[in-house]
Every structure is written in C-alpha cells, then in structure tokens.
Amino acid sequence: MAAPRFPRTGRVAGFALVALSAVVLAPLIPTTMVDFHLPGTQVGDIGPWVIGVADNCRYCHSDYDAENEPYATWAGSLMGQAGRDPLFFAQMTTANQDVANVGYFCMRCHVPMSIVTGHALQPDGSTLDHVDADGITCHFCHSMVDPIYKPGVSPPQDHAILRGLEAVPGHYGNAMFVLDPTGTRRGPYADAASPHNFIYSPFHRTSEFCGTCHDVGNVAVTRTLDGAFKVSGYSYNTLDQPAPETDLCAQFPLERTYTEWKLSAFASGGVDMGERYPVSPGARVETCQDCHMPATVAKGCVFGPERSDLRRHDFAGAGASILDLIAEFTKDDPNVDPAHLRAGKRKSLLMLQKAASLEARQSGGELLVRIINETGHKLPTGHIEGRRVWINVRFFDAADRVIGEYGHYDYEHAELDEATTRVYEMHVGLSPEAANLTGLPPGPTTHMALADIIVKDNRIPPRGFSNAAFEDCGAPVVGATYADGQYWDDVAYPIVRGATRAEVTAYYQNLPRHYIEALRDGNHTDDWGQVLYDLWEKTGKGAPIRMASTSVPIHPLGAHPPDVGLRPGRTRP
C-alpha cells in the first residue's frame, strides 16, 4: 500500500489506515500507562494553544539566510522531522507489540508536543496530527525550564513553575521535561528584543538541556545490586507501578549519549579540538552545542542584530540516511521543503567526517590501524539499534588491482563481511529470566524494549573515559577492553602478498539490512515495517557513509599470501 502521509490539519489519516491493516496480538508484557509515568510536565498541565506551531516562528526567523537562520536549519534536521520519521514509527510499532503502552514513553522524546496536545495518550500514535508531525518544535524547546533550580542562575519565575508540578525531575533524561505553562519563550540572549514575551535562559546553553532527551533508560527495567552494591543485572519492574528509580543510571540503557559526554573530558573543562570543531579563539570544545549547534556570525531574527555567536540550529549528527528516508516519505508533502532536507543531509555528512580519524602504518607483515574517536561521546552513540562503525582495508598490487580486502561491503545485497574486520556497535539481549517471562529465546535479541542484558558494546569511548564511571552509570564496555583514558582502538591486519599499497576507510551505517528486515518481519500490527523497508530499498538500502580514510604504501618485507589476508583482523599485541 502507499506510504501514509501527514495532512496539515486534522488527524494523521494515513496512519490510522495503516494501523488497521493487520491482525493485532496481545503485547508480551501487559504494562500500563502507570509503568511509564515520570516526573515533569504531564498531559493536561498546559493548554494545547499555549505552545505555538512551528509555522508561527517563520514570520521572523526564516526566509533571509537559509544557511544560518533558525527555521531553515531546524527544518532540515531530524529534530524538525522527528514526527515524520518512518523509522521511528516502525520501531514504536514493534515496541508496542512487546511492551503495552510503551509508545507513550517513546513519543515524549520524538513527538513531545503529543504531551501538550494529549495525543500521547493513544500510544500507537493513531491520533497524532499536524502539530505533532513537526517533531521537536521551536516553541517547545524555547519554553523548556531547567528542572533543577540553580539559585542565582535560573530565572526567578521558575520557582513557582517547579512548585506547581506533581513531581519535579531530579535528573536529566527520559524526556522528563518541564514547560513554562505561560508559553513564554526562553533563549540564550539577555538582550533579545522580540514582539513576544521573553526570558533569558542560561539553561539553553548547557548540555543538560540536550540531555533531557538524549539520555534514555528503559523505565520498565531496573538494575539489581549485589551485596557490595555493584550492578549484578537488570530485572523487569512490578507491573502497574511507576519506576522505582528515575535516575537513568539505574535503568537499562537504551541511549547514553548525555551520560557518555558527562563522564568525558569534554564535560570537565573541555578539550582543544583544533579546527575540527571551531569555537571562539582560546575556547575549548565543551558542550553538545559546540559541535551540534556551531556558532557563526549571523542574525537570529530578520529584524535582529548580527551576532558573532549565533548558534546554528543544524543539530547535525549521523542521521544522513534517515533524512533520505524522510525525503522520500514526504516527497508529496507541500509542507516539507526538500531543499531543507538536502541541506540537513549535507551537514550530517560533514559531521560524520569530523567524528573519526585514522592512522595506519606497516609493521613487518601487518598493517596496524588506529581508529580515533573525535567526538564527545562513544563512537557510535545514540539509539542502540542498527548503528555501527567498521574499518575497511583494501590491498592493491602494482597494477592498482584489489588483491585482498577486509570488511568488504556488498552494496547490491547490502551485506557486510563482518567476519574479517572489527565492527563497533552495541547489541542487547534477553537473560534466561526474561526469556522465560516473554517466551522468547535467551541471548541476543531485536526486541529492544524487552532487553535486560548487554551482549556487546565495543564502541570506542571518548576522551576522559573511565571504566568504573561508565559501568556505574549503565554504559560499560562489553566484549572488548579499553584502558582508562583510551579513546581509540588498534587493529592489526595481515598484509596480502603482492600488495604495494593499502587503503583504509572507516564507515558508518545506521540502517543495516538485518535491522530493517527485523522491523519489517517482526511487525504484525500495521504496515509501518513494510513502509520502512520499501523506503529503504528506494533510497540506497542504507549504504554506508565514509567517515575517514588514509592510504599507506606497502613494502614487500614479511607479507602474507592472499588467503592469509582474509583472516579476521586482530588486536595489535
């Protein structure tokens, strides 16, 4: 069937059609809305008319500088398109099949206006409308209040706002956001002049602001401790009760980007990254915004002053392939400008090229490769499903022919030869106890919402890494070894006999075949899985993206025959 479209007014009619197209089975875990209740702003706390739609912001913040203005840059980002993301809806469908009502929790981050409109109360998303489709909107972010009041820093108005909540968040993450119930806009400039009410907000310059949604724990799965108060595992919570802990360190990790940053050197005085992430002269890269909202000389408003430190609303990350899906999905939607999406993809590709660097040299019969994490979090980071980085090594002879390769990728069939290289990724699984409760097999699983064990996490840590600190907060290394302070990985590849040079490339991918097929084949509720798969096929099958590359001359001393060159890469002794 045709992919559903999001109309500009009324219900998302296409989604409703999709949702009725398949047989519905009972979820494996009968959780209720109570299981996902969290502190912060709740449905009904704010009238749906208080937080304006993104179109309202266009009058002053667009159509004057597409490269730098807030609206155009936001509209080309995954933030601005989160409510139109077919990958998200396919994921939410399978999650709802496994864990009843979990979609309410998912929508708090991806379509947070659904908490304002009340549409999150229908956890399958079938009542989402055009307001929700704009994802993380301008006014939504610019009405956020720091939930942890800081005397002398937080606006004094925040005292009353926080006192008026049923429960005040004590941590950043899991979309435990607090909104100003008056809808007063907040931003990082004390001297801003605007036609609407405005409050200066230091919170908007901090990584804690980003951590509101970029740290996610499964609130239905809580860690268990042994007699020495060390994490011994995770277990499902008692049904129909709120999570016993709102500290994300106590919950099974689904995304730990903010935590990874918080425990890195970037959060402890910053890091001099040279020209990789340009900041003000003499400044160090410190916050999320330093990389993902780079400062530029531009105007934040059509009638405003030119500023030397305007933060571009690029929000560029690793979502280039997902923006391709969205562009194809919305190609007939007059409310989505493909030029914005193309610009967003371009910036995402540039960000990926900054995220890693490579070093390579010959040592006898081996090629020693070092991949370096140049980010403020793990490489890769974010949502744990699908995302991976790997090293590809190709050996060439004197006639410039490829005579051996590690980590070959078959673009036609979208298959990676994982056995011959190192793949940096995170995999989760089910313990025997969880398998017994769900009826699913123990071990690695694609049922992320049910997972209670980490099977693999060899992702490369950031500068300032500490094994103890990362493990204590649910971001341990599993299936690999990194020393404290290590932010790189070394791999040795036997050199193929006859090689005169080697090309080494680091690739990133977030839409691998096995992941997309699991979302398609595991969907028995609606057609989102098939819609996603069809879009994936039309947009290049999630082809890997080159992050970094280097070329090395090879000398004949100690080279191995071609068949040896196909052995798996191994860690340098």
C-alpha positions in Angstrom: 0.0 0.0 0.0 1.1 3.6 -0.4 3.0 5.2 2.4 0.8 7.2 4.7 1.1 11.0 4.5 0.7 13.6 7.3 -2.0 16.1 6.4 -1.6 19.7 7.7 -4.8 19.7 9.6 -6.9 17.1 11.4 -5.8 13.5 12.3 -3.0 11.7 10.7 -5.4 9.9 8.5 -2.8 7.8 6.7 -1.5 6.5 9.9 -5.0 5.4 11.0 -5.4 3.5 7.8 -2.0 1.7 8.3 -2.9 0.8 11.9 -6.0 -1.1 10.9 -4.3 -3.2 8.2 -3.1 -6.1 10.2 -4.0 -8.6 12.9 -3.4 -7.3 16.4 -1.9 -9.7 19.0 -1.6 -9.0 22.7 1.7 -7.5 23.9 4.2 -9.8 25.6 4.3 -7.6 28.7 1.0 -6.1 29.8 2.4 -2.8 31.1 0.1 0.2 31.7 0.5 3.9 31.4 1.4 4.0 35.1 4.5 2.0 34.4 5.8 4.9 32.2 4.7 7.8 34.4 7.6 10.2 35.0 8.2 13.5 36.8 7.8 16.7 34.8 5.1 18.3 32.7 2.1 16.0 32.2 -0.7 15.8 29.7 -3.2 18.4 30.7 -0.7 20.7 32.5 -0.6 23.1 29.6 -3.3 24.0 27.2 -2.6 22.9 23.6 -3.0 26.5 22.4 -0.1 27.8 24.6 2.8 26.2 22.7 2.6 27.6 19.2 3.2 25.6 16.0 6.5 26.0 14.1 4.9 27.9 11.3 4.3 30.8 13.7 8.1 31.2 14.0 8.6 31.5 10.3 7.4 35.1 10.2 10.6 36.4 11.9 13.1 33.5 11.9 13.1 32.4 8.2 13.4 33.5 4.6 16.5 35.7 5.0 19.6 33.4 5.4 18.9 29.7 4.7 22.3 28.6 5.7 22.2 30.1 9.2 18.7 31.2 10.1 16.9 29.2 12.9 13.9 28.0 10.9 15.5 26.6 7.7 18.3 24.9 9.6 15.9 23.3 12.1 13.5 22.2 9.3 16.4 20.3 7.7 17.3 18.4 10.8 16.0 15.2 12.4 14.7 17.4 15.2 12.4 19.2 12.8 11.3 16.0 11.1 11.1 13.6 14.1 7.3 13.4 13.8 7.6 12.3 10.1 10.3 9.7 10.6 9.1 6.3 9.3 12.0 4.6 11.1 10.6 5.8 14.4 7.1 4.7 13.7 8.3 1.2 12.7 10.3 1.0 15.9 7.4 2.2 18.0 5.1 -0.4 16.5 7.3 -3.4 17.4 8.0 -1.9 20.8 4.2 -1.6 21.5 3.8 -5.2 20.4 6.3 -6.3 23.1 5.5 -3.9 25.9 2.0 -2.5 26.1 1.6 1.3 26.1 5.4 2.0 25.7 4.6 4.2 22.8 3.6 6.9 25.3 7.1 6.9 26.6 8.6 6.9 23.1 6.6 9.9 22.0 7.8 12.0 24.9 11.1 12.4 23.0 10.2 12.0 19.3 6.9 13.9 19.2 6.9 15.8 22.6 4.1 18.1 21.5 1.9 15.0 21.9 2.2 15.6 25.7 0.8 19.1 25.2 -1.9 18.0 22.7 -2.7 14.9 24.7 -2.2 12.7 21.7 0.4 10.6 23.5 -2.4 9.0 25.5 -3.0 6.9 22.4 0.3 5.0 22.5 0.1 3.7 18.9 0.3 7.3 17.6 -3.0 7.0 15.7 -4.3 10.3 16.9 -1.2 12.4 16.1 -1.9 15.4 13.9 -0.1 18.1 12.0 1.1 19.8 15.3 2.8 16.6 16.3 4.3 16.0 12.9 6.8 18.9 13.3 8.6 16.8 15.9 10.7 18.8 18.4 9.4 22.3 17.6 10.8 25.8 18.1 8.4 26.9 20.8 8.6 23.6 22.6 12.3 23.8 23.1 12.2 27.5 23.8 9.6 27.1 26.6 11.7 24.5 28.5 12.6 25.1 32.1 15.6 23.8 33.9 14.0 21.2 36.3 16.9 21.5 38.7 16.7 25.1 40.1 20.0 26.9 40.4 19.9 29.9 42.7 21.4 33.0 41.0 21.3 31.3 37.6 17.7 30.0 36.9 15.1 32.7 36.1 13.2 33.5 39.4 9.9 32.7 37.7 11.0 29.0 37.7 10.4 28.7 41.4 6.7 28.9 41.0 6.6 26.7 37.9 8.5 23.9 39.6 6.4 24.1 42.8 3.3 23.7 40.6 4.3 20.3 39.3 3.0 17.0 40.6 6.7 15.8 40.7 9.9 17.7 39.9 12.5 15.8 37.9 15.7 15.2 39.8 17.7 14.1 36.8 18.2 15.0 33.1 16.9 12.4 30.6 13.9 10.3 29.5 12.2 13.4 28.3 11.4 14.5 31.9 10.9 18.0 30.6 9.3 20.9 32.3 7.5 23.5 30.2 6.7 27.1 31.1 2.9 26.9 31.4 2.6 30.5 30.2 4.4 29.6 26.9 6.9 32.4 27.5 9.8 32.0 25.1 13.2 31.4 26.6 16.6 31.7 24.9 20.3 32.3 25.4 20.5 36.1 24.9 19.7 38.5 27.7 19.5 41.5 25.3 17.0 39.9 22.9 14.2 42.2 21.7 11.1 40.5 20.4 7.3 41.0 19.9 6.5 38.2 22.2 7.2 37.7 25.9 10.8 36.5 26.5 13.0 35.3 29.4 16.8 34.9 29.3 17.6 31.3 29.9 21.2 30.1 30.7 19.8 26.6 30.6 19.6 26.7 26.8 23.4 27.0 26.5 24.1 23.8 28.6 24.5 20.2 27.7 21.9 19.4 30.4 19.3 21.0 28.1 20.2 18.4 25.4 20.4 15.6 28.0 16.7 16.0 28.6 16.1 13.7 25.6 19.5 12.4 24.6 19.8 10.0 27.6 17.3 7.2 27.6 16.8 4.3 30.0 14.1 1.7 29.9 11.9 2.8 32.8 10.4 -0.7 33.0 13.7 -2.4 33.5 15.7 -1.6 36.7 19.2 -2.7 37.7 19.7 -5.1 40.6 22.6 -4.8 43.0 24.7 -7.5 44.8 25.8 -7.3 48.4 28.6 -4.9 47.6 26.1 -2.6 45.8 27.6 -3.5 42.4 25.3 -3.9 39.4 24.6 -7.6 39.1 22.0 -7.3 36.3 18.6 -5.9 35.4 15.1 -7.1 36.0 11.6 -6.2 34.9 9.7 -3.9 37.3 6.5 -4.8 39.1 3.6 -4.1 36.7 1.3 -1.1 37.0 3.6 0.8 39.2 6.0 3.8 38.3 9.7 3.0 38.0 11.3 2.7 41.4 14.2 4.9 40.2 14.1 7.9 38.0 17.9 8.1 37.9 18.8 6.8 34.5 21.9 5.1 35.8 19.5 2.7 37.5 17.7 1.8 34.3 18.6 -0.5 31.4 20.4 1.7 28.8 18.7 2.5 25.6 20.8 5.6 24.9 23.6 7.1 27.0 24.8 10.0 24.8 24.5 12.6 27.5 26.0 10.3 30.2 28.9 9.5 27.9 29.5 13.2 27.5 29.1 13.9 31.2 31.7 11.4 32.1 34.2 12.6 29.4 36.9 15.1 29.4 34.7 17.5 27.4 32.5 18.0 30.5 35.5 18.6 32.7 36.9 21.7 31.4 36.6 21.0 27.7 39.1 19.7 25.0 41.1 21.6 22.5 40.0 20.0 19.2 41.8 22.5 16.9 39.9 23.2 13.7 37.8 20.0 13.8 35.1 21.8 15.8 35.9 25.5 15.6 35.0 27.5 18.6 35.9 31.0 19.8 39.6 31.8 19.9 41.1 30.4 23.0 38.0 28.4 23.9 37.7 24.6 24.2 35.0 22.3 22.9 32.9 21.6 25.9 29.1 21.4 25.4 26.9 19.5 23.0 26.1 22.8 21.3 29.8 23.4 20.5 29.6 20.6 17.9 26.0 20.2 17.0 25.0 23.9 17.0 28.2 25.6 15.7 28.5 29.3 16.3 28.5 31.6 13.3 28.2 35.3 12.5 24.6 35.9 11.5 21.2 37.2 12.6 18.8 35.1 14.7 15.9 37.1 13.5 15.1 39.0 10.3 15.0 42.4 12.2 17.5 41.5 14.9 21.2 42.4 15.2 24.0 40.4 13.6 25.6 38.3 16.3 29.1 36.9 16.5 28.0 33.8 18.3 24.7 32.8 16.8 24.1 29.1 17.3 23.0 27.5 14.1 20.1 25.1 14.6 21.7 22.4 12.4 21.5 19.7 15.1 23.7 17.7 12.6 24.6 14.2 13.8 24.7 10.9 12.0 21.2 10.9 10.5 22.0 11.4 6.8 20.5 8.1 5.7 17.3 8.7 7.8 16.9 12.1 6.2 16.9 10.2 2.9 14.0 8.1 4.1 12.1 11.2 5.3 12.7 13.0 2.0 11.3 10.0 0.0 8.4 9.6 2.5 7.4 13.3 2.3 8.1 14.0 -1.3 4.5 14.8 -2.0 4.0 16.8 1.2 3.9 20.6 0.4 4.7 21.4 4.0 8.2 19.8 3.7 10.9 21.7 1.7 13.3 19.2 0.1 15.9 21.9 0.0 15.9 22.0 3.8 16.4 18.2 3.9 19.2 18.3 1.4 21.0 20.9 3.4 20.5 18.9 6.6 21.9 15.8 4.9 25.0 17.7 3.7 25.7 19.0 7.3 25.2 15.5 8.6 27.7 14.1 6.2 30.2 16.8 7.2 29.6 15.9 10.9 30.3 12.2 10.2 33.6 13.2 8.6 34.6 15.0 11.7 33.7 12.2 14.1 36.7 9.9 13.5 40.2 9.9 12.2 42.5 7.1 11.1 46.2 6.3 11.4 47.8 3.4 9.7 51.4 2.0 9.3 53.1 -1.2 8.2 54.9 -3.3 10.8 56.5 -6.2 9.2 53.8 -8.4 7.7 50.9 -6.5 9.4 49.1 -3.2 8.7 48.5 -1.5 12.1 45.3 0.6 12.0 44.2 3.0 14.7 40.7 4.5 14.6 40.3 7.5 16.9 37.1 8.8 18.4 37.0 12.5 17.8 33.6 13.1 19.5 32.5 13.8 23.0 30.7 10.5 23.4 31.0 6.9 22.3 31.6 6.2 18.6 29.0 5.4 17.5 26.5 6.7 20.0 22.8 7.3 20.4 19.9 4.8 19.8 21.5 1.4 20.3 19.8 -0.4 17.4 21.4 -0.5 13.9 24.2 1.9 14.4 27.7 0.7 13.6 31.1 1.7 12.6 33.7 -0.5 10.9 37.1 -0.5 9.3 37.6 -1.5 5.7 41.1 -2.3 4.4 41.8 -2.9 0.7 45.2 -4.0 -0.6 46.3 -3.1 -4.2 49.0 -4.6 -6.3 51.4 -2.7 -8.6 48.8 -2.7 -11.4 46.4 -1.0 -8.9 44.1 -4.0 -8.7 42.4 -5.0 -5.4 44.0 -8.3 -4.3 42.6 -8.5 -0.8 40.1 -6.9 1.4 38.9 -6.8 5.0 35.4 -5.6 5.8 34.0 -5.9 2.3 30.6 -4.3 1.8 28.3 -5.7 -0.9 26.2 -2.7 -2.0 23.9 -4.7 -4.2 22.8 -7.0 -1.4 23.5 -4.6 1.5 25.7 -7.1 3.3 28.8 -6.5 5.3 31.6 -9.2 5.7 31.7 -8.8 9.5 34.0 -11.8 10.0 37.0 -10.1 8.5 37.1 -6.8 10.4 36.1 -5.2 13.6 32.6 -3.7 13.9 31.9 -1.2 16.7 28.3 -1.5 17.9 26.0 -2.4 20.8 23.8 -5.4 20.9 21.3 -6.3 23.7 19.7 -9.5 24.7 17.4 -11.4 27.0 18.6 -13.2 30.1 17.2 -16.6 30.9 14.7 -15.0 33.3 13.5 -12.5 30.7 13.3 -15.3 28.1 11.2 -17.3 30.5 8.8 -14.4 31.1 8.4 -13.5 27.4 8.6 -16.9 25.8 11.4 -15.6 23.5 14.8 -17.3 23.2 17.6 -16.1 25.5 20.6 -14.4 24.1 20.9 -11.6 21.5 17.5 -10.1 20.6 16.0 -7.5 18.3 13.3 -6.9 20.9 14.9 -3.8 22.4 12.0 -2.9 24.7 12.3 -6.3 26.4 16.1 -6.4 26.7 17.7 -6.8 30.1 21.4 -7.7 29.2 24.1 -6.1 27.2 25.6 -8.7 24.9 28.1 -6.5 23.2 29.3 -2.9 23.5 32.7 -2.4 22.0 32.0 1.2 20.9 35.0 3.5 21.2 34.9 5.7 24.3 35.5 9.4 24.4 38.5 11.3 25.8 38.5 11.1 29.6 36.9 7.6 29.7 36.8 5.8 33.0 35.8 2.1 33.1 34.4 2.4 36.6 32.4 5.6 36.0 30.9 4.3 32.7 30.0 1.0 34.3 28.4 2.6 37.3 26.1 4.6 35.0 25.0 1.9 32.7 27.5 2.5 29.8 30.0 -0.3 30.3 32.3 -1.8 27.7 31.2 -5.4 26.9 33.2 -7.8 24.7 36.3 -5.5 24.4 38.9 -3.9 26.5 39.7 -0.2 26.8 42.1 1.3 29.3 41.0 4.3 31.3 41.7 7.3 29.2 41.7 5.4 25.9 39.7 6.9 23.1 40.9 4.9 20.2 41.2 1.3 19.1 44.1 -0.6 17.4 43.6 -3.4 14.9 46.3 -5.4 13.1 45.5 -6.8 9.6 47.9 -9.3 7.9 49.2 -7.8 4.7 48.4 -9.7 1.4 51.4 -10.9 -0.6 51.9 -8.7 -3.6 50.4 -5.6 -2.2 52.1 -2.3 -2.9 49.6 0.0 -1.1 46.6 -0.2 1.2 43.6 2.0 1.5 41.9 2.2 5.0 38.4 3.6 5.4 36.2 4.0 8.4 32.5 3.6 7.6 29.3 4.4 9.5 25.9 2.9 8.9 22.6 3.2 10.8 20.2 1.3 8.5 21.8 -2.2 8.0 19.7 -4.8 6.3 19.3 -7.1 9.3 17.8 -4.2 11.3 15.4 -3.1 8.7 14.3 -6.6 7.9 13.7 -7.3 11.6 11.4 -4.3 11.8 9.5 -5.5 8.7 9.3 -9.1 9.6 8.6 -8.5 13.3 5.6 -6.2 12.6 2.2 -8.0 13.0 0.2 -4.9 13.9 0.4 -2.5 11.0 2.3 -1.7 7.8 5.0 0.6 9.1 7.6 -2.1 8.8 6.8 -2.7 5.2 6.6 1.1 4.5 10.1 1.5 6.1 11.5 -1.4 4.1 10.2 -0.1 0.8 11.6 3.4 1.5 15.0 1.8 2.5 15.1 0.0 -0.9 14.3 3.2 -2.8 16.9 5.2 -1.0 20.0 3.1 -1.5 19.5 0.4 1.2 21.1 2.4 3.9 24.5 2.4 2.2 27.5 3.0 4.5 28.9 6.5 4.8 32.7 7.2 4.6 33.9 8.9 7.8 37.7 8.9 7.3 40.3 7.3 5.1 44.0 7.1 4.6 46.4 5.4 2.2 49.6 3.6 3.1 52.5 2.3 0.9 53.3 -1.4 1.4 56.8 -2.8 1.3 57.2 -6.5 0.5 59.0 -7.5 3.7 57.0 -10.0 5.6 53.8 -10.0 3.5 51.4 -13.0 3.8 49.9 -15.0 0.9 46.4 -13.8 -0.2 44.4 -16.4 1.7 46.0 -15.3 5.0 45.0 -11.7 4.2 41.4 -12.8 4.5 41.6 -13.8 8.2 39.8 -11.6 10.7 41.6 -8.5 11.9 43.1 -8.9 15.4 44.1 -6.5 18.1 47.7 -5.4 18.0 49.7 -7.2 20.7 
